[in-house]
Amino acid sequence: MVLWPVIERELRVAARRGKTYWLRVVAALAAALVCGWVVLWAGAQQPNVQLGRTLFTYLSVLAFAFCLLVGPFLTADCLSEEKRDGTLGLLFLTDLSSWHVVAGKWIATSLAGLYGLLAILPALGLPLLFGGVTPAEYGRTALGVTNAIFFSLAAGMLVSALSREQTKATLGAVAVVLGITGLVPGLYVFLSSVFLGRPLTGTPPLALLSPAYTGLLAQEAAYRGAPHLYWISLGLVQAMAWACLLGTAWLVPRVWREDPGEKPVTHRWLYRLGYTAGWRRTFRRRLEGNPVFAVAARRRWPHWVFWTLVALVAVNVYWIAIGSRRVPGAAQFHANFAHALIFTNRVWITVMACHFFLEARRTGALELLLTSPLPVRTILRGHWRALVAYFAGPVLVIGLLHVGYVWGNWTQISGRPGFMASSLLPYYIVSACSSCLLYTSDAADDLLCVDLGGR
């Protein structure tokens, strides 16, 4: 069989990667820390049944977050890397078909994620010893988690076939996974309730496409009320995953011949989006002042990506603050999705902080910069100014959204008898300082990337 030599070769390559081993260690360590935190602190005063329920909830959130976020980082660059190196076309000179290439790449790159899932699943079964969780509920949740990682890995493969650059492929895959997981159901509820005036009753139809919503339907109470919804949601997510793999196999032989210097005519308007005459004058002015700042901030698509994430945060904040009053059962889902968005924003800023110097090191441009008359301080200052130009506005808007959410809750519940309004004061401080903490951590990541790039 032609497929097995491809799988064997890719598995040998994956066996030499360090992340194949340390990712499962990190996953198991994270699950152990969650168990210790819940048992020793968060649920220390709870009875065993309630403690088991609480521990199972936290571990389920950890498992779904791991499965949905690890896939794009593992598979989003497997095909785009071959396209950048010009080796993807060599594979089609052999007897391999596109399905063989896609299957071999998918199996090899998914190995680390599957190892991490195997490290989390035993910890997910620990609440069975405390009580409050049935074996059937554990089995349904484990099946939903496995389905979620299969979908995220397949979505990463599809985006990888459409991309050439690593950063665009990774962030595009994250946007696709999080969009289907939370944006599509949230927008459906938002448009139905606000613009169409239709009160939402029951489960939103588009929510069945969300892998995270499958986890909610796996809970014992939800499954008893409507067991068929769980299996429908599981089947739809599985169908989307297979559609992504089949779409990747169909696209790969049609996109590997693309010349990166020639953009399709039908897509030129998209690449020109934002490149106005005013922006070109700004670029020339920056180039005279600090060339590193001009080059690092020359791209326009990071602005659109991050403002899209800001729109996701705004829709989710609206749903948590207003929409959850109409459908209280979905409040926990959107609260967990809010944490995933915060994590995604931090990852996006960190990736952009590291991307410039890592790419310059890969292409040899970093060595040319260091041999130029530009001092190192000017290079660092230029990259820092580029990061501020990219992210200062979006981060400020996200901070204002958080402050507005806390203020809205304060005005609603501060009039209740026995309520201490000053108890919410720390949340204002956290919301006001979130932007500063983001930039502080990203500055540390930036300096680390510079240090690694110079070695």
C-alpha positions as CSV (number, residue, x, y, z in Angstrom):
1,M,0.0,0.0,0.0
2,V,1.4,3.4,-1.0
3,L,0.1,5.2,2.0
4,W,2.1,3.3,4.6
5,P,5.6,4.4,3.5
6,V,4.4,8.0,3.7
7,I,3.0,7.5,7.2
8,E,6.2,5.8,8.3
9,R,8.4,8.6,7.0
10,E,6.3,11.3,8.6
11,L,6.1,9.4,11.9
12,R,9.9,9.1,11.9
13,V,10.2,12.8,11.4
14,A,7.6,13.4,14.2
15,A,9.6,11.1,16.6
16,R,12.5,13.5,16.3
17,R,10.5,16.5,17.4
18,G,10.6,17.6,21.0
19,K,7.0,18.7,21.1
20,T,5.9,15.2,20.5
21,Y,7.0,14.3,24.0
22,W,6.8,17.5,26.0
23,L,3.2,18.4,24.9
24,R,1.8,15.3,26.6
25,V,3.8,16.1,29.8
26,V,2.5,19.6,29.8
27,A,-1.1,18.4,29.3
28,A,-0.8,15.8,32.1
29,L,0.8,18.4,34.4
30,A,-2.0,21.0,33.6
31,A,-4.7,18.3,34.5
32,A,-2.9,17.4,37.7
33,L,-2.7,21.1,38.7
34,V,-6.4,21.6,38.0
35,C,-7.2,18.5,40.1
36,G,-5.0,19.7,43.0
37,W,-6.4,23.2,42.9
38,V,-10.1,22.1,42.9
39,V,-9.6,19.4,45.6
40,L,-7.4,21.3,48.0
41,W,-8.7,24.8,47.6
42,A,-11.8,25.6,45.3
43,G,-13.9,22.6,46.5
44,A,-12.3,21.8,49.8
45,Q,-15.5,22.5,51.8
46,Q,-17.8,20.7,49.4
47,P,-19.3,17.2,49.9
48,N,-17.8,14.5,47.8
49,V,-20.6,14.4,45.2
50,Q,-20.5,18.2,44.6
51,L,-16.7,18.0,44.6
52,G,-16.7,15.4,41.9
53,R,-19.2,17.5,39.8
54,T,-17.0,20.6,40.2
55,L,-13.8,18.7,39.3
56,F,-15.4,17.2,36.2
57,T,-16.6,20.6,35.0
58,Y,-13.1,22.1,35.3
59,L,-11.4,19.2,33.7
60,S,-14.0,19.1,30.8
61,V,-13.3,22.8,30.1
62,L,-9.5,22.1,30.1
63,A,-9.9,19.1,27.8
64,F,-12.1,21.0,25.3
65,A,-9.8,24.1,25.4
66,F,-6.8,21.9,24.8
67,C,-8.4,20.0,21.9
68,L,-9.8,23.1,20.1
69,L,-6.6,25.2,20.4
70,V,-3.9,22.6,19.9
71,G,-5.0,21.5,16.5
72,P,-4.3,24.8,14.6
73,F,-0.8,25.0,16.1
74,L,0.0,21.5,15.0
75,T,-1.4,21.1,11.5
76,A,-1.8,24.7,10.2
77,D,1.8,24.8,8.9
78,C,2.3,21.2,7.7
79,L,1.3,21.9,4.1
80,S,2.2,25.6,3.9
81,E,5.7,24.7,4.9
82,E,6.1,22.3,2.0
83,K,4.7,25.1,-0.3
84,R,7.3,27.6,1.0
85,D,10.2,25.2,0.6
86,G,9.0,24.1,-2.9
87,T,8.9,20.4,-2.0
88,L,5.1,19.8,-2.2
89,G,5.3,19.4,-6.0
90,L,8.0,16.8,-5.7
91,L,5.6,14.5,-3.8
92,F,3.3,14.5,-6.8
93,L,6.1,13.3,-9.1
94,T,5.8,9.9,-7.4
95,D,2.8,7.5,-7.3
96,L,1.3,9.4,-4.3
97,S,-2.1,10.9,-4.7
98,S,-3.3,14.0,-2.9
99,W,-5.2,11.8,-0.4
100,H,-2.0,10.0,0.5
101,V,-0.1,13.2,1.1
102,V,-2.9,14.7,3.2
103,A,-3.4,11.5,5.3
104,G,0.3,11.1,5.9
105,K,0.7,14.7,7.0
106,W,-2.4,14.6,9.1
107,I,-1.5,11.4,11.0
108,A,2.1,12.5,11.7
109,T,1.3,16.1,12.8
110,S,-1.7,15.0,14.9
111,L,0.4,12.6,16.9
112,A,1.5,15.1,19.6
113,G,-2.0,16.3,20.1
114,L,-3.4,12.8,20.5
115,Y,-0.7,12.0,23.0
116,G,-1.8,15.1,25.0
117,L,-5.4,14.0,24.8
118,L,-4.4,10.5,26.1
119,A,-2.7,12.3,29.1
120,I,-5.9,14.3,29.9
121,L,-8.5,11.5,29.6
122,P,-7.4,9.5,32.7
123,A,-7.5,12.7,34.8
124,L,-11.0,13.3,33.4
125,G,-12.1,10.0,34.9
126,L,-11.0,10.9,38.4
127,P,-14.3,12.5,39.4
128,L,-15.9,9.1,39.0
129,L,-14.3,8.2,42.3
130,F,-15.9,11.1,44.1
131,G,-19.4,10.6,42.7
132,G,-21.7,13.1,41.0
133,V,-20.6,11.8,37.5
134,T,-21.9,8.7,35.8
135,P,-19.8,6.5,33.6
136,A,-22.1,7.2,30.7
137,E,-21.6,11.0,31.1
138,Y,-17.8,10.5,31.2
139,G,-18.0,8.4,28.0
140,R,-20.1,11.0,26.2
141,T,-17.7,13.8,27.2
142,A,-14.7,11.8,26.2
143,L,-16.3,11.1,22.9
144,G,-17.0,14.8,22.4
145,V,-13.5,15.7,23.3
146,T,-12.0,13.3,20.8
147,N,-14.4,14.6,18.2
148,A,-13.3,18.2,19.0
149,I,-9.6,17.5,18.5
150,F,-10.4,15.6,15.2
151,F,-12.2,18.7,14.0
152,S,-9.6,21.2,15.0
153,L,-6.8,19.1,13.4
154,A,-8.8,18.8,10.2
155,A,-9.6,22.5,10.1
156,G,-5.9,23.3,10.5
157,M,-5.1,21.1,7.5
158,L,-7.7,22.9,5.3
159,V,-6.3,26.3,6.2
160,S,-2.7,25.1,5.6
161,A,-3.6,24.1,2.1
162,L,-4.9,27.6,1.4
163,S,-1.9,29.5,3.0
164,R,1.8,29.9,2.5
165,E,3.0,31.9,5.5
166,Q,3.1,30.2,8.9
167,T,1.6,33.1,10.9
168,K,-1.4,33.5,8.5
169,A,-2.0,29.8,8.5
170,T,-2.0,29.4,12.3
171,L,-4.1,32.4,13.0
172,G,-6.5,31.6,10.2
173,A,-7.0,28.1,11.6
174,V,-7.5,29.5,15.1
175,A,-10.1,31.9,13.7
176,V,-11.9,29.1,11.9
177,V,-12.1,26.9,14.9
178,L,-13.1,29.6,17.4
179,G,-15.5,31.1,14.8
180,I,-17.4,27.8,14.4
181,T,-17.2,27.1,18.1
182,G,-18.6,30.4,19.4
183,L,-19.0,33.1,16.8
184,V,-21.6,31.4,14.5
185,P,-24.0,30.5,17.4
186,G,-23.4,33.9,19.0
187,L,-24.1,35.8,15.9
188,Y,-27.2,33.7,15.2
189,V,-28.6,34.5,18.6
190,F,-27.6,38.1,18.3
191,L,-29.2,38.6,14.9
192,S,-32.4,36.7,15.8
193,S,-33.0,38.5,19.1
194,V,-31.9,42.0,18.2
195,F,-32.6,42.6,14.5
196,L,-35.4,40.0,13.8
197,G,-37.1,40.3,17.2
198,R,-37.5,36.5,17.6
199,P,-37.3,35.2,21.1
200,L,-34.9,32.3,21.4
201,T,-36.5,29.1,22.8
202,G,-34.6,25.9,23.1
203,T,-31.3,25.1,21.5
204,P,-30.1,27.4,18.6
205,P,-29.8,25.2,15.5
206,L,-26.4,26.6,14.5
207,A,-25.1,25.8,18.0
208,L,-25.2,22.1,17.1
209,L,-22.2,22.8,14.8
210,S,-20.1,23.8,17.8
211,P,-17.8,21.2,19.3
212,A,-17.9,22.9,22.7
213,Y,-21.8,22.8,22.6
214,T,-21.5,19.0,22.1
215,G,-19.8,18.9,25.5
216,L,-22.7,20.8,27.1
217,L,-25.2,18.4,25.6
218,A,-23.1,15.5,27.0
219,Q,-24.0,16.5,30.6
220,E,-26.4,14.2,32.3
221,A,-29.3,16.7,32.7
222,A,-29.1,17.9,29.1
223,Y,-28.8,14.4,27.7
224,R,-31.8,13.2,29.6
225,G,-33.9,16.0,28.3
226,A,-32.9,15.6,24.6
227,P,-30.5,12.8,23.9
228,H,-30.9,13.1,20.1
229,L,-29.4,16.6,20.2
230,Y,-26.1,15.3,21.5
231,W,-25.8,12.7,18.7
232,I,-26.9,15.2,16.1
233,S,-24.2,17.7,17.2
234,L,-21.6,14.9,17.4
235,G,-22.4,13.8,13.9
236,L,-22.4,17.3,12.5
237,V,-18.9,18.1,14.0
238,Q,-17.7,14.7,12.6
239,A,-19.1,15.6,9.2
240,M,-17.4,19.0,9.2
241,A,-14.0,17.4,10.1
242,W,-14.3,14.9,7.2
243,A,-15.4,17.7,4.9
244,C,-12.2,19.6,5.8
245,L,-10.0,16.6,5.1
246,L,-11.7,15.9,1.8
247,G,-11.5,19.6,0.9
248,T,-7.8,19.6,1.7
249,A,-7.2,16.6,-0.6
250,W,-9.1,18.3,-3.4
251,L,-7.3,21.6,-3.0
252,V,-3.7,20.4,-2.6
253,P,-3.0,19.4,-6.2
254,R,-4.6,22.6,-7.4
255,V,-2.7,25.1,-5.2
256,W,0.9,23.8,-5.0
257,R,1.7,25.4,-8.4
258,E,0.9,28.9,-7.2
259,D,3.6,31.5,-7.6
260,P,3.9,33.6,-4.4
261,G,4.8,36.6,-6.5
262,E,1.7,36.5,-8.6
263,K,-1.7,37.0,-6.9
264,P,-4.9,35.9,-8.6
265,V,-6.7,38.7,-10.4
266,T,-9.9,38.0,-8.5
267,H,-8.1,38.4,-5.1
268,R,-6.1,41.6,-5.9
269,W,-8.7,43.8,-4.3
270,L,-8.3,41.9,-1.0
271,Y,-4.5,42.4,-1.0
272,R,-4.9,46.1,-1.7
273,L,-7.4,46.5,1.2
274,G,-6.0,49.2,3.4
275,Y,-3.1,50.2,1.1
276,T,-4.4,53.6,0.4
277,A,-2.4,56.6,-0.8
278,G,-2.4,58.0,2.7
279,W,-0.9,54.8,4.1
280,R,1.8,54.8,1.4
281,R,2.8,58.4,2.4
282,T,2.9,57.2,6.1
283,F,5.1,54.3,5.1
284,R,7.6,56.6,3.3
285,R,7.7,58.9,6.3
286,R,8.3,56.0,8.7
287,L,11.0,54.6,6.4
288,E,12.9,57.9,6.7
289,G,12.6,57.9,10.5
290,N,13.1,54.3,11.4
291,P,13.4,51.6,8.7
292,V,12.7,48.7,11.1
293,F,9.5,50.4,12.3
294,A,8.4,50.9,8.7
295,V,9.1,47.3,7.6
296,A,7.7,45.7,10.8
297,A,4.4,47.7,10.5
298,R,4.0,47.5,6.8
299,R,1.4,44.7,6.8
300,R,-2.2,45.5,6.8
301,W,-3.8,42.1,7.5
302,P,-2.8,42.0,11.2
303,H,-5.1,45.0,11.8
304,W,-8.1,43.2,10.2
305,V,-7.3,40.0,12.1
306,F,-7.1,41.6,15.5
307,W,-10.1,43.9,14.9
308,T,-12.0,40.7,14.0
309,L,-11.1,39.3,17.4
310,V,-12.2,42.5,19.0
311,A,-15.6,42.1,17.2
312,L,-15.8,38.5,18.6
313,V,-15.1,39.9,22.1
314,A,-17.8,42.5,21.7
315,V,-20.4,40.0,20.5
316,N,-19.5,37.6,23.4
317,V,-19.7,40.4,26.0
318,Y,-23.1,41.4,24.7
319,W,-24.3,37.8,25.0
320,I,-22.9,37.4,28.5
321,A,-24.4,40.7,29.7
322,I,-27.8,40.7,27.8
323,G,-28.4,37.6,25.8
324,S,-27.8,35.2,28.7
325,R,-30.9,36.6,30.5
326,R,-33.1,35.1,27.7
327,V,-31.2,31.8,27.6
328,P,-29.6,31.3,31.1
329,G,-28.5,27.8,30.2
330,A,-26.0,29.0,27.6
331,A,-24.3,31.5,30.0
332,Q,-21.6,29.1,31.1
333,F,-20.8,28.3,27.4
334,H,-20.2,31.9,26.6
335,A,-18.2,32.5,29.8
336,N,-15.8,29.7,28.8
337,F,-15.7,31.1,25.3
338,A,-14.7,34.5,26.7
339,H,-11.7,32.9,28.4
340,A,-10.8,31.2,25.1
341,L,-10.9,34.6,23.4
342,I,-8.7,36.2,26.0
343,F,-6.2,33.4,25.5
344,T,-6.4,33.7,21.7
345,N,-5.7,37.5,21.9
346,R,-2.6,36.9,24.1
347,V,-1.4,34.2,21.8
348,W,-1.9,36.5,18.7
349,I,0.0,39.4,20.2
350,T,2.8,37.0,21.3
351,V,3.0,35.5,17.9
352,M,3.3,38.9,16.2
353,A,5.9,40.0,18.8
354,C,8.1,37.0,17.8
355,H,7.3,36.8,14.1
356,F,9.4,39.6,12.8
357,F,12.7,38.6,14.3
358,L,12.1,34.8,13.7
359,E,11.3,35.4,10.1
360,A,14.3,37.8,9.7
361,R,16.5,35.1,11.2
362,R,15.2,32.5,8.9
363,T,15.7,34.6,5.8
364,G,19.1,36.0,6.8
365,A,17.8,39.6,7.1
366,L,18.6,39.7,10.8
367,E,22.3,39.3,10.1
368,L,22.1,42.1,7.6
369,L,20.4,44.3,10.1
370,L,23.0,43.7,12.7
371,T,25.8,44.5,10.3
372,S,24.2,47.8,9.2
373,P,24.9,51.1,10.9
374,L,21.6,50.9,12.8
375,P,22.2,50.4,16.5
376,V,20.5,47.6,18.3
377,R,18.4,50.1,20.4
378,T,17.0,51.6,17.2
379,I,16.0,48.1,15.9
380,L,14.3,47.2,19.2
381,R,12.6,50.6,19.3
382,G,11.3,50.3,15.8
383,H,9.8,46.8,16.4
384,W,8.2,48.0,19.7
385,R,6.6,51.0,17.9
386,A,5.3,48.6,15.2
387,L,3.6,46.5,18.0
388,V,2.1,49.6,19.5
389,A,0.7,50.6,16.1
390,Y,-0.8,47.2,15.6
391,F,-2.3,46.6,19.0
392,A,-2.8,49.8,21.0
393,G,-6.2,50.6,19.6
394,P,-7.7,47.0,19.8
395,V,-6.4,46.4,23.3
396,L,-7.8,49.7,24.5
397,V,-11.2,48.8,23.0
398,I,-11.1,45.4,24.7
399,G,-10.3,47.0,28.0
400,L,-13.2,49.4,27.7
401,L,-15.5,46.5,26.9
402,H,-14.5,44.7,30.1
403,V,-14.9,47.9,32.1
404,G,-18.4,48.4,30.6
405,Y,-19.4,44.9,31.4
406,V,-18.3,45.3,35.0
407,W,-20.1,48.7,35.2
408,G,-23.3,47.2,33.8
409,N,-23.3,44.4,36.4
410,W,-22.5,46.9,39.2
411,T,-25.5,49.1,38.3
412,Q,-27.8,46.1,38.2
413,I,-26.9,44.5,41.5
414,S,-25.6,47.4,43.6
415,G,-29.1,48.2,44.7
416,R,-29.8,44.8,46.2
417,P,-30.2,44.6,50.0
418,G,-27.0,43.6,51.8
419,F,-24.8,44.0,48.7
420,M,-21.4,45.7,49.2
421,A,-20.7,47.6,46.0
422,S,-17.0,48.0,47.0
423,S,-16.5,44.3,46.5
424,L,-16.5,44.9,42.7
425,L,-13.7,47.5,42.9
426,P,-10.9,44.9,42.2
427,Y,-12.6,44.0,38.9
428,Y,-12.2,47.6,37.8
429,I,-8.5,47.6,38.7
430,V,-8.0,44.3,36.8
431,S,-9.9,45.6,33.7
432,A,-7.9,48.9,33.7
433,C,-4.5,47.1,34.1
434,S,-5.2,44.3,31.6
435,S,-3.8,46.2,28.7
436,C,-0.6,47.1,30.6
437,L,-0.1,43.5,31.6
438,L,-0.6,42.4,28.0
439,Y,2.0,44.8,26.7
440,T,4.4,44.0,29.6
441,S,4.3,40.2,28.9
442,D,4.6,40.8,25.1
443,A,7.6,43.0,25.6
444,A,9.3,40.2,27.5
445,D,8.4,37.8,24.7
446,D,9.8,40.2,22.2
447,L,13.1,40.6,24.0
448,L,13.3,36.8,24.3
449,C,12.8,36.4,20.6
450,V,15.5,39.0,19.9
451,D,17.9,37.1,22.2
452,L,17.1,33.8,20.4
453,G,17.3,35.3,17.0
454,G,20.7,36.8,17.6
455,R,22.2,33.5,18.7
